[in-house]
Amino acid sequence: MTNTSDQTGLTNSSLAESNRLLETIKAFVHFGAFIVTGLFTCLIIATVRHNQELRQNPRYVLLCQHCVCVSGFNIMGAAVHGLRSLHWPIFRITCWILFDLQVVMARGLMITLTLMSVSTCLSIFMPLRYPILVQRFHRWVTLVACVLALLNPVVFTVLACVRSPWDHVVGLDTECSTALEGTACIASALALLLLLVLLIIGSYVAIYLEGRRAGHFTRSNSKGRRTILIHSMQISLHLLPSVIIISRHQETFPVALAIFIVFCFAQSLSPVVFGLRCKELYKEMLHFLPWFWGTCSGCGHVGSIDTISTGTINSAETAASIETNTSASMATITPSAIITECEGEKERSDFIELTV
């Protein structure tokens, strides 16, 4: 009897040490990912803000929101897992709120990813009506996206506060627990994830079929096929670990660590895959960075925002003409970076720059 209890105690102690080590690794990885994604996010947002044409394009607005959600998810994850690894006594409601913020950011990055794919699909199939749809519904779409991101965490956290004694809610907690552990909460989260996955897959399939019908995705167009492969792998690395994490499936230490590393790595690559591989944004960034460093060092000259970011606007008349053509160009430009180039057809290659 004594030997059995000793073995059980050793097993529990070993499991606790493994969990603490895993939480420590997660905290450091999240913090490192936050530094990397935060730098890319600041660079992308600054570039977009200093160019009027990019600022008025829906794909870059969604990209900026996506990057903010990725950075926010990482810093919230660093805070939550750091508190769990340190076992500091903290108010339970504080832990619940921190974890809810991380979940909101995670849902935000998936929702923006879905909106980018749907926006691309609409701009291809309805190029003339696309600018009108954006102007008419972008506020409603933003509102629905915010509600979907906030609904599950807020509802189930409020229910946990109502059902639990107040002393338990404001009591000290060294494990930094969460209120989102119930079956209904997990089922609703998986249902939303499934809906987003279906929308992304449907948009990609429609884009591919339309591009193939138009003759853009040919065997000689290796760049377009490579970009589709990169985007598919990126989204798969987003989704598969998400299902395992949301379902709360218990894994061994090596498996849990591997799943987390893959998930965090996929998120950290989002600004690169969906941002820096975009030809327009990359070109503007090459113009913006020298001006930015020149301004910081006191060597840059002050000009208009449009002149700084594009390097091509030299007069008010030119700026006005570009501004009036922005809405028309939005119909043919699509949100991220599937760049396809067919040999001897340069004009057609400019049409297909798709992203999701």
C-alpha positions in Angstrom: 0.0 0.0 0.0 2.8 2.3 0.9 4.7 1.5 -2.3 1.7 2.2 -4.4 1.1 5.6 -2.8 4.8 6.5 -3.2 4.7 5.6 -6.9 1.5 7.6 -7.3 3.2 10.6 -5.6 6.2 10.3 -7.8 4.0 10.1 -10.9 2.0 13.2 -9.9 5.2 15.1 -9.1 6.8 14.1 -12.5 3.6 15.1 -14.3 3.5 18.5 -12.5 7.2 19.1 -13.4 6.5 18.3 -17.0 3.5 20.6 -17.1 5.5 23.4 -15.5 8.3 22.9 -18.0 5.9 22.9 -20.9 4.2 26.1 -19.7 7.7 27.8 -19.3 8.6 26.8 -22.9 5.3 28.1 -24.2 5.8 31.4 -22.4 9.2 32.0 -23.9 8.2 30.8 -27.4 5.1 33.1 -27.3 7.3 36.0 -26.2 9.8 35.4 -28.9 7.1 35.1 -31.5 5.6 38.3 -30.2 8.9 40.2 -30.9 9.1 38.8 -34.4 5.5 39.3 -35.4 5.3 42.6 -33.6 8.2 44.0 -35.7 6.6 42.8 -38.9 3.2 44.2 -37.8 4.7 47.6 -37.1 6.5 47.6 -40.4 3.4 46.6 -42.4 1.1 49.0 -40.6 3.5 51.9 -41.0 3.9 51.2 -44.7 0.2 51.0 -45.3 -0.6 54.1 -43.3 1.9 56.2 -45.3 0.3 55.3 -48.6 -3.2 56.4 -49.4 -3.8 53.8 -52.1 -2.8 50.9 -49.8 -4.8 52.5 -47.0 -8.0 52.4 -49.1 -7.5 48.8 -50.3 -9.6 46.3 -48.2 -6.9 43.6 -48.5 -4.3 45.7 -46.7 -6.8 46.7 -44.0 -7.6 43.1 -43.3 -3.9 42.2 -43.4 -3.1 44.9 -40.8 -5.9 43.6 -38.6 -4.7 40.0 -39.0 -1.1 41.0 -38.0 -2.4 42.8 -34.9 -4.4 39.7 -33.9 -1.3 37.5 -34.3 0.8 39.8 -32.2 -1.9 40.2 -29.6 -2.3 36.4 -29.4 1.4 35.9 -28.8 1.7 38.5 -26.0 -1.4 37.2 -24.3 -0.1 33.7 -24.5 3.2 34.8 -23.0 1.3 36.4 -20.1 -1.0 33.4 -19.4 1.7 30.7 -19.7 4.2 32.8 -17.8 1.8 33.0 -14.8 1.1 29.3 -15.0 4.8 28.4 -15.0 5.6 30.8 -12.1 2.6 29.7 -10.0 2.0 33.2 -8.7 -1.2 33.7 -6.7 -3.4 36.0 -8.8 -7.1 36.7 -8.8 -9.0 34.0 -10.7 -11.1 36.5 -12.6 -7.8 38.1 -13.8 -6.7 34.8 -15.2 -10.0 34.3 -16.9 -9.9 37.7 -18.6 -6.3 37.2 -19.8 -7.2 33.8 -21.3 -10.3 35.3 -22.8 -8.3 38.0 -24.5 -6.0 35.4 -26.0 -9.0 33.4 -27.3 -10.4 36.6 -28.8 -7.1 37.3 -30.6 -7.0 33.7 -31.9 -10.5 34.0 -33.3 -9.7 37.4 -34.7 -6.7 36.0 -36.7 -8.8 33.1 -38.1 -11.7 35.4 -39.0 -9.5 37.9 -40.8 -7.9 35.0 -42.6 -11.3 33.9 -43.7 -12.3 37.4 -44.7 -9.2 37.8 -46.9 -10.0 34.6 -48.8 -13.7 35.6 -49.2 -12.7 39.1 -50.3 -10.4 37.7 -52.9 -13.1 35.4 -54.2 -15.6 38.2 -54.5 -13.2 40.6 -56.2 -12.6 37.9 -58.9 -16.2 36.9 -59.5 -17.8 40.3 -59.1 -15.1 42.8 -60.1 -17.5 45.6 -61.0 -19.7 45.3 -57.9 -16.8 44.6 -55.5 -16.0 48.3 -54.6 -19.7 49.0 -54.0 -20.0 45.9 -51.8 -17.0 47.0 -49.8 -18.3 50.5 -49.2 -21.8 49.3 -48.3 -21.1 46.3 -46.0 -17.6 46.8 -44.6 -18.9 48.3 -41.3 -21.5 45.4 -40.9 -18.8 42.8 -41.7 -16.5 44.4 -39.1 -19.3 44.3 -36.5 -20.2 40.7 -37.2 -16.5 39.7 -37.0 -16.1 41.4 -33.6 -19.3 39.7 -32.3 -18.1 36.3 -33.4 -14.7 36.8 -31.8 -16.2 38.0 -28.5 -19.3 35.9 -28.2 -18.0 32.6 -26.9 -15.4 33.9 -24.4 -17.7 36.6 -23.0 -20.8 34.4 -22.7 -19.2 31.5 -21.0 -17.0 33.7 -18.7 -20.2 35.5 -17.6 -22.0 32.2 -17.0 -19.0 31.0 -14.9 -19.1 34.2 -12.8 -22.9 33.8 -12.3 -22.8 30.1 -11.4 -19.7 30.3 -9.0 -19.6 31.9 -5.6 -18.1 35.4 -5.6 -15.4 34.3 -3.2 -14.3 31.7 -5.8 -14.3 34.2 -8.6 -12.1 36.7 -6.9 -10.1 34.2 -5.0 -6.4 33.6 -5.5 -5.4 31.0 -8.1 -1.8 29.7 -8.6 -2.8 27.6 -11.7 -4.2 30.5 -13.7 -7.2 28.4 -14.7 -9.8 29.3 -17.4 -13.6 29.5 -17.5 -13.7 28.0 -21.0 -13.4 24.4 -20.2 -17.0 23.2 -20.5 -18.3 20.9 -23.2 -20.7 23.5 -24.7 -17.9 26.1 -24.9 -15.6 23.6 -26.7 -18.3 22.4 -29.1 -19.3 26.0 -30.1 -15.6 26.9 -30.6 -15.1 23.9 -32.9 -18.3 24.7 -34.8 -17.1 28.2 -35.5 -13.7 26.9 -36.6 -15.4 24.4 -38.9 -17.5 27.2 -40.5 -14.4 29.3 -41.1 -12.5 26.3 -42.6 -15.4 25.6 -45.0 -15.4 29.3 -46.1 -11.7 29.3 -46.7 -11.6 26.0 -48.6 -14.6 27.0 -50.7 -13.0 30.3 -51.6 -9.7 28.7 -52.5 -11.4 26.1 -54.7 -13.5 28.7 -56.5 -10.4 30.9 -57.1 -8.4 27.9 -58.4 -11.2 26.8 -60.7 -11.7 30.3 -62.1 -8.0 30.8 -62.6 -7.7 27.4 -64.4 -10.7 28.2 -66.6 -9.1 31.5 -67.6 -5.8 29.8 -68.4 -3.7 31.3 -65.6 -2.8 28.1 -63.7 -0.8 26.3 -66.4 2.1 23.9 -66.0 4.5 26.6 -67.0 3.2 28.9 -64.3 5.3 27.4 -61.5 5.1 30.6 -59.4 1.4 30.5 -59.1 1.3 26.8 -58.2 4.0 27.3 -55.6 2.1 30.2 -54.0 -1.1 28.1 -53.8 1.0 25.4 -52.1 2.5 27.8 -49.6 -0.9 29.2 -48.7 -2.4 25.8 -48.3 0.4 24.6 -46.0 0.2 27.8 -44.0 -3.6 27.5 -43.4 -3.3 23.8 -42.7 -0.6 24.5 -40.0 -3.1 27.1 -38.6 -6.1 24.8 -38.5 -4.9 21.3 -37.5 -3.1 22.3 -34.3 -6.1 24.6 -33.5 -8.5 21.6 -33.5 -6.3 19.7 -31.1 -5.8 22.6 -28.8 -9.4 23.6 -28.7 -10.6 20.0 -28.1 -8.3 19.9 -24.9 -7.0 16.5 -25.9 -4.3 15.3 -23.5 -1.0 14.5 -25.1 2.4 13.4 -23.9 5.0 16.1 -23.3 6.9 15.6 -26.6 3.7 15.5 -28.7 2.2 18.5 -26.9 5.4 20.5 -27.4 5.6 19.6 -31.1 2.0 20.6 -31.7 2.5 23.9 -30.0 5.8 24.7 -31.9 4.1 24.0 -35.2 1.1 26.1 -34.3 3.2 29.1 -33.1 5.6 28.8 -36.1 2.6 28.9 -38.5 1.2 32.0 -36.8 4.6 33.8 -36.8 4.9 33.2 -40.6 1.5 34.9 -41.3 2.9 38.4 -41.8 5.5 37.0 -44.2 3.2 34.7 -46.2 0.2 37.0 -46.5 2.1 40.4 -46.3 5.7 40.5 -47.5 5.0 38.2 -50.4 2.5 40.7 -51.7 4.2 42.5 -54.6 2.6 46.0 -54.1 3.3 46.1 -50.3 6.8 44.9 -50.8 7.5 47.6 -53.4 6.1 50.3 -51.1 8.1 49.0 -48.2 11.3 49.4 -50.2 10.3 53.1 -50.6 9.2 53.6 -47.1 12.1 52.1 -45.2 14.8 54.4 -46.5 12.6 57.4 -45.7 11.8 56.1 -42.3 15.5 55.5 -41.3 16.4 58.9 -42.8 13.7 60.6 -40.8 14.8 58.8 -37.6 18.4 59.9 -38.1 17.4 63.5 -39.0 18.6 63.2 -42.6 15.3 62.8 -44.3 13.3 65.6 -45.9 9.7 66.2 -45.1 7.2 65.7 -47.9 3.6 64.8 -48.4 2.5 61.3 -47.3 1.8 60.3 -50.8 5.2 61.5 -52.1 7.0 59.6 -49.3 5.2 56.3 -49.6 5.0 56.0 -53.4 8.0 58.0 -54.6 6.1 58.7 -57.8 3.6 61.5 -56.9 5.3 64.8 -57.9 2.3 67.1 -58.2 -1.2 67.6 -56.7 -2.8 66.7 -60.1 -1.1 63.3 -60.2 -2.1 62.6 -56.6 -5.7 63.5 -57.4 -5.8 61.3 -60.4 -4.5 58.3 -58.4 -7.1 59.0 -55.7 -10.0 58.9 -58.2 -8.8 55.7 -59.7 -8.4 53.9 -56.4 -11.9 52.5 -56.2 -11.7 51.2 -59.8 -8.3 49.5 -59.1 -9.8 47.7 -56.1 -11.9 45.6 -58.3 -8.9 44.0 -60.0 -6.5 43.8 -57.0 -7.1 40.9 -54.7 -6.1 40.5 -51.0 -2.6 38.9 -50.5 0.0 37.3 -52.7 -0.7 34.5 -55.2 1.3 36.0 -58.0 0.9 34.2 -61.3 3.0 35.0 -64.4 2.5 33.4 -67.7 5.3 33.6 -70.3 4.8 36.4 -72.8 1.6 37.7 -71.1 2.7 40.4 -68.8 -0.6 42.2 -68.7 -2.5 39.1 -67.7 0.0 38.4 -65.0 -0.8 41.7 -63.3 -4.4 40.7 -63.1 -3.8 37.6 -61.0 -2.2 38.6 -57.7 -4.4 36.7 -55.3 -4.0 36.2 -51.6 -5.8 34.8 -48.7 
